[in-house]
Amino acid sequence: MASRLRPWCNSKKFPVFVYISSCSYSISTAAKVQIPLDVVEKNPANFAQVDDAIRFLRERLHPDRLVSVLDSTHDLNSALKIFKWASAQKQFRQTAVTYCRMILKLGLASRVQEMEMLLNEMTKIKMLNKEELAFSFSFLVESFCRSQRLDGALKVFEIMNSTKCYPQISTCNLLLGTFVEKRDLERVIFIYKEMVKAGTVPNIETLNCLMEVLCESGRMEIALERFRRMQQKHINPNSRSFKIITVGLLSRNLITEALQVLDHISDLGNHIDCDFYNSVIPLLCKTNKLDEGISLYRMMRGACLLPNLAVYSTLVGACCESHQLDEAIKLLVEMTDLGLTPGIKMYVDVVNGYCQLGKFADAESFFDVNLVSEASPYNSLIEGYYKVGKIFEASVFLNKMVERDVCDNFSWNFVIKGLSEKGWIDKAHEVLSRMIVSSFMPDSATYSAIISGFCKTSRLEEALDIFSHVCAKDWCLDLASYSELIDALCHSNKIRAALEVFQYMSSKGCTLPTSSFNILIGQICLIGKLDEAIRLKSFASHSGTLSSSTTYSTIFCSLCKLNRVKSALVLLAQMLVNGLLLESSVYAALINGLCADNRTKDASLVFDQMVCDGIIPDSDTLDTIVMCMADHSQLHTVRHCLDRVMCERVTFCSNIYNVVINGLWKEGYRDDACKFLDQMLERGWIPDAATHSLLTRNVASEESGIKEVGDFDKIGSILAEGLDKT
């Protein structure tokens, strides 16, 4: 259809029906084109151009002369003015060709409303038969589709069906395919329904378009149903049908359904194209269906079809990952026999496969057979040696790489890194020297490895010397090297140097691991530089290094020890605002400080929160809170927390029980005192004399201030028995 209609755009030769005598038309409805004046006057025409065109046409007005003028008039409003003038001439009647030319120009300019008006005018030309109209409509639909003016194409299609000038199946398929590319399911369904209403019988291309858009929109069940019902419509699926449904199923990990579809692929015989194989085989490999992928590959080669490099690359990679190295080598041989050059990634995959199996000798032999000229596959073997700690073997293989001239900085750096991590820094220096002699310049990765080696051997002065070279070159080390260097400097009390390293790495946008940052903060606090620690914490947060609860806790406890209460409370507020969990050291410092200030109510609240957070206080903190509360007769405010803590069987002295029992008894909470007494006895501890006397009423009531309680006769007997045994 497109080949028949294209001359309308590019030639002055028109179909036979164009040359029907204009005087034979008696069309009242087409005498004037009903384009509203307000639409045209929004963008005025070029009047000089319009006048010239009208003078030219007035001499001999003919459809082909009008089309020629419209083609040469680039201003759309001027063209519309000329078209309207021609329609008003009594001895001239517009034809399907002139209408199509004007409609096409409007549609390409996305002036769909005006285009629709002309379409309706064209359908009212009585002298045009349905064949001529259908031909014109089809031309417009196909032209708009190829120009991606889809609103125009759809509007023409709607009017075409409303006039019962049904398009050919090829036109429908072109329109469908255009909306499939846009993944517009709604429009595709609309077009398909209109086709069915018009009685247009879908062919395999139609159903393929429908299945494709269903798959793209995730409606796999409907797409699969359509695929299975094809034969009911007496349509046999083709290679593209199988590709669409299989790719759709595999892409959504519907492996079982995809394999069921592939079971019927042999029904196509030799009618499967390369596109199917090249699309499906990689997906099978990615879904761990390597055997099925290889089976399809064998079918492809059996049909004398040539896979693309992506298929070979995926198959080789999957074979290596599945440790089917023999199959991978076989594929490489077949590739080279076909004149295809394997990609470097394939060589890397094979070497990695050998390394994963520990077959390093086979990997080296692989290079002897395959003349690989790039360094990446060789580096994979060096990395394989490194991962299993075979640094000596890596060094030997590096020598072979030097002989074959396939080294790069990565090769040298991996060996240097391996030697440094082993602590063999002198050997690493030897390799570095050879690297420089071999005309390879050390880079930041080289220095990172050397610094790491010096840190492991506690040669920090040399590490700092290398670091000064890094600063001079304005390079950036890897994060592990920064962390190792700062940790080592902190442990050697070289705090100032550690700070300089941290500030340099922060200026490069590098972040220090929180654990290393906490070590640095801890050392700064240890030497009493608390203000510097606070500034460093703030600086770190702005440079990306995260502070943890431990960071805050370390500074907080140091402030408390120096009795800098105000600064400590500010820091505590920051912790609470940031939603950080308070550590046991913070709770301990808070409780000690509050107890020292005799703020028993606040101390009680903090202790309660500590226990609620699941933190068990150490013996010193427990002693502090118990003694403080006992001194102020406030033990009853923490009795429930004490019960939870003591039930945890924390190691502390038996004297705590004596203080708690005595205090609760004196405060009038005798039942609670009994519970603690039971716990004490269960642990095999004997109350001291004061507690024993208190509970057995051996102390005068006027001294103790405790009234008689008959229930304690039994308790007194138990205590007496316990004392007798001791």
Secondary structure by P-SEA (a helix, b strand, c coil): cccccccccccccccccccccccccccccccccccccccccccccaaaaaaaaaaaaaacccaaaaaaaaaacccaaaaaaaaaaaaacccccccaaaaaaaaaaaaaacaaaaaaaaaaaaaacccccaaaaaaaaaaaaaaaaaacaaaaaaaaaaaaaaacccccaaaaaaaaaaaaaaccaaaaaaaaaaaaaacccccaaaaaaaaaaaaaacaaaaaaaaaaacccccccccaaaaaaaaaaaaaacaaaaaaaaacccccccccccaaaaaacaaaaaaacaaaaaaaaaaaaaaacccccaaaaaaaaaaaaaacaaaaaaaaaaaaaaacccccaaaaaaaaaaaaaacaaaaaaaaaaacccccaaaaaaaaaaaaaacaaaaaaaaaaaaaaaccccaaaaaaaaaaaaaacaaaaaaaaaaaaaaacccccaaaaaaaaaaaaaacaaaaaaaaaaaaaaacccccaaaaaaaaaaaaaacaaaaaaaaaaaaaaacccccaaaaaaaaaaaaaacaaaaaaaaaaaaaaacccccaaaaaaaaaaaaaacaaaaaaaaaaaaaaacccccaaaaaaaaaaaaaacaaaaaaaaaaaaaaacccccaaaaaaaaaaaaaacccccaaaaaaaaaaacccccaaaaaaaaaaaaaacaaaaaaaaaaaaaaacccccaaaaaaaacccccccccccccccaaaaaaaaaaaaaac
